[in-house]
Amino acid sequence: MAYKYKGSSTSGTFGWYFQRITGVILFIQVLVHFYISHRTWDSGHDWATIIQRLSDPYMKTFYLVFVALGLYHGLNGVWAIIRDYHMSDGRRKFIFGVIFTIGIFIGMLGFLTMLTLPSVQ
């Protein structure tokens, strides 16, 4: 028998569960975001309202978690789709590196944007 079970620590169980957990959390966050931003026709669609909302440390934390979980969930999903294709180890590592680099860039952009917004005067 060529296959040897190496235990659940190398089987991807954590990634599988965390993908589902982040999906549920993101679904709840999307509902909260839409309620906060779109509860009336005029709410949340101008710069001053957005800056005022993001001056609250709880809202800033909410959106930073939103960015981090969304990035993980999306890029992990893309990686799971790419893993379904049979390719050489070198190509798979290269694609993983590209996805990882894109994730770092978008994550830094999102976090820097959130953390450097001007505060309400």
Secondary structure, 3 states (H helix, E strand, C coil): CCCCCCCHHHCCHHHHHHHHHHHHHHHHHHHHHHHHHHCCCCCCCCHHHHHHHHCCHHHHHHHHHHHHHHHHHHHHHHHHHHHCCCCCHHHHHHHHHHHHHHHHHHHHHHHHHHHCCCCCC
